[in-house]
């Protein structure tokens, strides 16, 4: 991976409390796994950014190398790699994702209450 693309990924991950590297855009996911992650984050009603790996083959491979994770989507919360679709969905179902996301966004309040 080039130094430039590594710096771009690091900057992106650190600049956005919730970031998803996915196939497609949040408004139009282009695979079921990416769609599932978007749906989970939408259910939590939190702001998040996405990067479309289909638009840049170099980014698609680089993010896999960066995280040492072979699949897309990849979810970063608070600058940390959380995992892919299965992990995010499982964390959501267990109630573990919401507090993590809330902390990354600098809150502690529960808007759903």
MODELLER restraints for C-alpha pairs under 7 A, 6 or more apart:
rsr = mdl.restraints
at = mdl.atoms
rsr.add(forms.Gaussian(group=physical.xy_distance, feature=features.Distance(at['CA:1:A'], at['CA:62:A']), mean=5.76, stdev=0.5))
rsr.add(forms.Gaussian(group=physical.xy_distance, feature=features.Distance(at['CA:13:A'], at['CA:19:A']), mean=6.57, stdev=0.5))
rsr.add(forms.Gaussian(group=physical.xy_distance, feature=features.Distance(at['CA:13:A'], at['CA:76:A']), mean=6.68, stdev=0.5))
rsr.add(forms.Gaussian(group=physical.xy_distance, feature=features.Distance(at['CA:13:A'], at['CA:79:A']), mean=5.21, stdev=0.5))
rsr.add(forms.Gaussian(group=physical.xy_distance, feature=features.Distance(at['CA:14:A'], at['CA:79:A']), mean=4.96, stdev=0.5))
rsr.add(forms.Gaussian(group=physical.xy_distance, feature=features.Distance(at['CA:16:A'], at['CA:49:A']), mean=6.88, stdev=0.5))
rsr.add(forms.Gaussian(group=physical.xy_distance, feature=features.Distance(at['CA:17:A'], at['CA:77:A']), mean=5.60, stdev=0.5))
rsr.add(forms.Gaussian(group=physical.xy_distance, feature=features.Distance(at['CA:17:A'], at['CA:78:A']), mean=4.77, stdev=0.5))
rsr.add(forms.Gaussian(group=physical.xy_distance, feature=features.Distance(at['CA:17:A'], at['CA:79:A']), mean=6.62, stdev=0.5))
rsr.add(forms.Gaussian(group=physical.xy_distance, feature=features.Distance(at['CA:17:A'], at['CA:104:A']), mean=5.45, stdev=0.5))
rsr.add(forms.Gaussian(group=physical.xy_distance, feature=features.Distance(at['CA:17:A'], at['CA:105:A']), mean=5.91, stdev=0.5))
rsr.add(forms.Gaussian(group=physical.xy_distance, feature=features.Distance(at['CA:18:A'], at['CA:48:A']), mean=4.88, stdev=0.5))
rsr.add(forms.Gaussian(group=physical.xy_distance, feature=features.Distance(at['CA:18:A'], at['CA:49:A']), mean=6.28, stdev=0.5))
rsr.add(forms.Gaussian(group=physical.xy_distance, feature=features.Distance(at['CA:18:A'], at['CA:76:A']), mean=5.76, stdev=0.5))
rsr.add(forms.Gaussian(group=physical.xy_distance, feature=features.Distance(at['CA:18:A'], at['CA:77:A']), mean=4.66, stdev=0.5))
rsr.add(forms.Gaussian(group=physical.xy_distance, feature=features.Distance(at['CA:18:A'], at['CA:78:A']), mean=6.48, stdev=0.5))
rsr.add(forms.Gaussian(group=physical.xy_distance, feature=features.Distance(at['CA:19:A'], at['CA:48:A']), mean=5.78, stdev=0.5))
rsr.add(forms.Gaussian(group=physical.xy_distance, feature=features.Distance(at['CA:19:A'], at['CA:49:A']), mean=4.81, stdev=0.5))
rsr.add(forms.Gaussian(group=physical.xy_distance, feature=features.Distance(at['CA:19:A'], at['CA:50:A']), mean=5.54, stdev=0.5))
rsr.add(forms.Gaussian(group=physical.xy_distance, feature=features.Distance(at['CA:19:A'], at['CA:75:A']), mean=5.92, stdev=0.5))
rsr.add(forms.Gaussian(group=physical.xy_distance, feature=features.Distance(at['CA:19:A'], at['CA:76:A']), mean=5.14, stdev=0.5))
rsr.add(forms.Gaussian(group=physical.xy_distance, feature=features.Distance(at['CA:19:A'], at['CA:77:A']), mean=6.59, stdev=0.5))
rsr.add(forms.Gaussian(group=physical.xy_distance, feature=features.Distance(at['CA:20:A'], at['CA:49:A']), mean=6.29, stdev=0.5))
rsr.add(forms.Gaussian(group=physical.xy_distance, feature=features.Distance(at['CA:20:A'], at['CA:50:A']), mean=4.64, stdev=0.5))
rsr.add(forms.Gaussian(group=physical.xy_distance, feature=features.Distance(at['CA:20:A'], at['CA:51:A']), mean=6.30, stdev=0.5))
rsr.add(forms.Gaussian(group=physical.xy_distance, feature=features.Distance(at['CA:20:A'], at['CA:73:A']), mean=6.63, stdev=0.5))
rsr.add(forms.Gaussian(group=physical.xy_distance, feature=features.Distance(at['CA:20:A'], at['CA:74:A']), mean=5.64, stdev=0.5))
rsr.add(forms.Gaussian(group=physical.xy_distance, feature=features.Distance(at['CA:20:A'], at['CA:75:A']), mean=4.58, stdev=0.5))
rsr.add(forms.Gaussian(group=physical.xy_distance, feature=features.Distance(at['CA:20:A'], at['CA:76:A']), mean=6.29, stdev=0.5))
rsr.add(forms.Gaussian(group=physical.xy_distance, feature=features.Distance(at['CA:21:A'], at['CA:50:A']), mean=5.73, stdev=0.5))
rsr.add(forms.Gaussian(group=physical.xy_distance, feature=features.Distance(at['CA:21:A'], at['CA:51:A']), mean=4.81, stdev=0.5))
rsr.add(forms.Gaussian(group=physical.xy_distance, feature=features.Distance(at['CA:21:A'], at['CA:52:A']), mean=6.23, stdev=0.5))
rsr.add(forms.Gaussian(group=physical.xy_distance, feature=features.Distance(at['CA:21:A'], at['CA:53:A']), mean=6.45, stdev=0.5))
rsr.add(forms.Gaussian(group=physical.xy_distance, feature=features.Distance(at['CA:21:A'], at['CA:72:A']), mean=6.81, stdev=0.5))
rsr.add(forms.Gaussian(group=physical.xy_distance, feature=features.Distance(at['CA:21:A'], at['CA:73:A']), mean=5.39, stdev=0.5))
rsr.add(forms.Gaussian(group=physical.xy_distance, feature=features.Distance(at['CA:21:A'], at['CA:74:A']), mean=5.12, stdev=0.5))
rsr.add(forms.Gaussian(group=physical.xy_distance, feature=features.Distance(at['CA:21:A'], at['CA:75:A']), mean=6.52, stdev=0.5))
rsr.add(forms.Gaussian(group=physical.xy_distance, feature=features.Distance(at['CA:22:A'], at['CA:34:A']), mean=5.56, stdev=0.5))
rsr.add(forms.Gaussian(group=physical.xy_distance, feature=features.Distance(at['CA:22:A'], at['CA:50:A']), mean=6.78, stdev=0.5))
rsr.add(forms.Gaussian(group=physical.xy_distance, feature=features.Distance(at['CA:22:A'], at['CA:51:A']), mean=6.11, stdev=0.5))
rsr.add(forms.Gaussian(group=physical.xy_distance, feature=features.Distance(at['CA:22:A'], at['CA:52:A']), mean=5.35, stdev=0.5))
rsr.add(forms.Gaussian(group=physical.xy_distance, feature=features.Distance(at['CA:22:A'], at['CA:53:A']), mean=5.89, stdev=0.5))
rsr.add(forms.Gaussian(group=physical.xy_distance, feature=features.Distance(at['CA:22:A'], at['CA:72:A']), mean=5.74, stdev=0.5))
rsr.add(forms.Gaussian(group=physical.xy_distance, feature=features.Distance(at['CA:22:A'], at['CA:73:A']), mean=4.36, stdev=0.5))
rsr.add(forms.Gaussian(group=physical.xy_distance, feature=features.Distance(at['CA:22:A'], at['CA:74:A']), mean=6.63, stdev=0.5))
rsr.add(forms.Gaussian(group=physical.xy_distance, feature=features.Distance(at['CA:23:A'], at['CA:29:A']), mean=6.09, stdev=0.5))
rsr.add(forms.Gaussian(group=physical.xy_distance, feature=features.Distance(at['CA:23:A'], at['CA:30:A']), mean=5.29, stdev=0.5))
rsr.add(forms.Gaussian(group=physical.xy_distance, feature=features.Distance(at['CA:23:A'], at['CA:31:A']), mean=6.19, stdev=0.5))
rsr.add(forms.Gaussian(group=physical.xy_distance, feature=features.Distance(at['CA:23:A'], at['CA:34:A']), mean=6.16, stdev=0.5))
rsr.add(forms.Gaussian(group=physical.xy_distance, feature=features.Distance(at['CA:23:A'], at['CA:52:A']), mean=5.36, stdev=0.5))
rsr.add(forms.Gaussian(group=physical.xy_distance, feature=features.Distance(at['CA:23:A'], at['CA:53:A']), mean=5.63, stdev=0.5))
rsr.add(forms.Gaussian(group=physical.xy_distance, feature=features.Distance(at['CA:23:A'], at['CA:54:A']), mean=5.67, stdev=0.5))
rsr.add(forms.Gaussian(group=physical.xy_distance, feature=features.Distance(at['CA:23:A'], at['CA:73:A']), mean=6.86, stdev=0.5))
rsr.add(forms.Gaussian(group=physical.xy_distance, feature=features.Distance(at['CA:24:A'], at['CA:30:A']), mean=4.75, stdev=0.5))
rsr.add(forms.Gaussian(group=physical.xy_distance, feature=features.Distance(at['CA:24:A'], at['CA:52:A']), mean=4.99, stdev=0.5))
rsr.add(forms.Gaussian(group=physical.xy_distance, feature=features.Distance(at['CA:24:A'], at['CA:54:A']), mean=6.58, stdev=0.5))
rsr.add(forms.Gaussian(group=physical.xy_distance, feature=features.Distance(at['CA:25:A'], at['CA:50:A']), mean=6.50, stdev=0.5))
rsr.add(forms.Gaussian(group=physical.xy_distance, feature=features.Distance(at['CA:25:A'], at['CA:52:A']), mean=5.83, stdev=0.5))
rsr.add(forms.Gaussian(group=physical.xy_distance, feature=features.Distance(at['CA:26:A'], at['CA:38:A']), mean=6.21, stdev=0.5))
rsr.add(forms.Gaussian(group=physical.xy_distance, feature=features.Distance(at['CA:26:A'], at['CA:50:A']), mean=6.42, stdev=0.5))
rsr.add(forms.Gaussian(group=physical.xy_distance, feature=features.Distance(at['CA:29:A'], at['CA:35:A']), mean=5.18, stdev=0.5))
rsr.add(forms.Gaussian(group=physical.xy_distance, feature=features.Distance(at['CA:33:A'], at['CA:73:A']), mean=6.78, stdev=0.5))
rsr.add(forms.Gaussian(group=physical.xy_distance, feature=features.Distance(at['CA:33:A'], at['CA:85:A']), mean=5.66, stdev=0.5))
rsr.add(forms.Gaussian(group=physical.xy_distance, feature=features.Distance(at['CA:34:A'], at['CA:73:A']), mean=5.48, stdev=0.5))
rsr.add(forms.Gaussian(group=physical.xy_distance, feature=features.Distance(at['CA:36:A'], at['CA:85:A']), mean=6.82, stdev=0.5))
rsr.add(forms.Gaussian(group=physical.xy_distance, feature=features.Distance(at['CA:37:A'], at['CA:85:A']), mean=5.80, stdev=0.5))
rsr.add(forms.Gaussian(group=physical.xy_distance, feature=features.Distance(at['CA:37:A'], at['CA:88:A']), mean=6.89, stdev=0.5))
rsr.add(forms.Gaussian(group=physical.xy_distance, feature=features.Distance(at['CA:40:A'], at['CA:89:A']), mean=6.89, stdev=0.5))
rsr.add(forms.Gaussian(group=physical.xy_distance, feature=features.Distance(at['CA:44:A'], at['CA:98:A']), mean=6.85, stdev=0.5))
rsr.add(forms.Gaussian(group=physical.xy_distance, feature=features.Distance(at['CA:53:A'], at['CA:59:A']), mean=5.92, stdev=0.5))
rsr.add(forms.Gaussian(group=physical.xy_distance, feature=features.Distance(at['CA:53:A'], at['CA:60:A']), mean=4.67, stdev=0.5))
rsr.add(forms.Gaussian(group=physical.xy_distance, feature=features.Distance(at['CA:54:A'], at['CA:60:A']), mean=6.84, stdev=0.5))
rsr.add(forms.Gaussian(group=physical.xy_distance, feature=features.Distance(at['CA:64:A'], at['CA:70:A']), mean=5.39, stdev=0.5))
rsr.add(forms.Gaussian(group=physical.xy_distance, feature=features.Distance(at['CA:64:A'], at['CA:71:A']), mean=6.86, stdev=0.5))
rsr.add(forms.Gaussian(group=physical.xy_distance, feature=features.Distance(at['CA:72:A'], at['CA:84:A']), mean=6.62, stdev=0.5))
rsr.add(forms.Gaussian(group=physical.xy_distance, feature=features.Distance(at['CA:73:A'], at['CA:84:A']), mean=5.42, stdev=0.5))
rsr.add(forms.Gaussian(group=physical.xy_distance, feature=features.Distance(at['CA:73:A'], at['CA:85:A']), mean=6.37, stdev=0.5))
rsr.add(forms.Gaussian(group=physical.xy_distance, feature=features.Distance(at['CA:74:A'], at['CA:83:A']), mean=5.67, stdev=0.5))
rsr.add(forms.Gaussian(group=physical.xy_distance, feature=features.Distance(at['CA:74:A'], at['CA:84:A']), mean=4.79, stdev=0.5))
rsr.add(forms.Gaussian(group=physical.xy_distance, feature=features.Distance(at['CA:75:A'], at['CA:81:A']), mean=6.03, stdev=0.5))
rsr.add(forms.Gaussian(group=physical.xy_distance, feature=features.Distance(at['CA:75:A'], at['CA:82:A']), mean=5.57, stdev=0.5))
rsr.add(forms.Gaussian(group=physical.xy_distance, feature=features.Distance(at['CA:75:A'], at['CA:83:A']), mean=5.63, stdev=0.5))
rsr.add(forms.Gaussian(group=physical.xy_distance, feature=features.Distance(at['CA:75:A'], at['CA:84:A']), mean=6.14, stdev=0.5))
rsr.add(forms.Gaussian(group=physical.xy_distance, feature=features.Distance(at['CA:76:A'], at['CA:82:A']), mean=5.51, stdev=0.5))
rsr.add(forms.Gaussian(group=physical.xy_distance, feature=features.Distance(at['CA:77:A'], at['CA:101:A']), mean=6.45, stdev=0.5))
rsr.add(forms.Gaussian(group=physical.xy_distance, feature=features.Distance(at['CA:77:A'], at['CA:104:A']), mean=6.31, stdev=0.5))
rsr.add(forms.Gaussian(group=physical.xy_distance, feature=features.Distance(at['CA:78:A'], at['CA:104:A']), mean=4.62, stdev=0.5))
rsr.add(forms.Gaussian(group=physical.xy_distance, feature=features.Distance(at['CA:91:A'], at['CA:97:A']), mean=5.09, stdev=0.5))
rsr.add(forms.Gaussian(group=physical.xy_distance, feature=features.Distance(at['CA:92:A'], at['CA:98:A']), mean=6.85, stdev=0.5))
rsr.add(forms.Gaussian(group=physical.xy_distance, feature=features.Distance(at['CA:102:A'], at['CA:108:A']), mean=5.78, stdev=0.5))
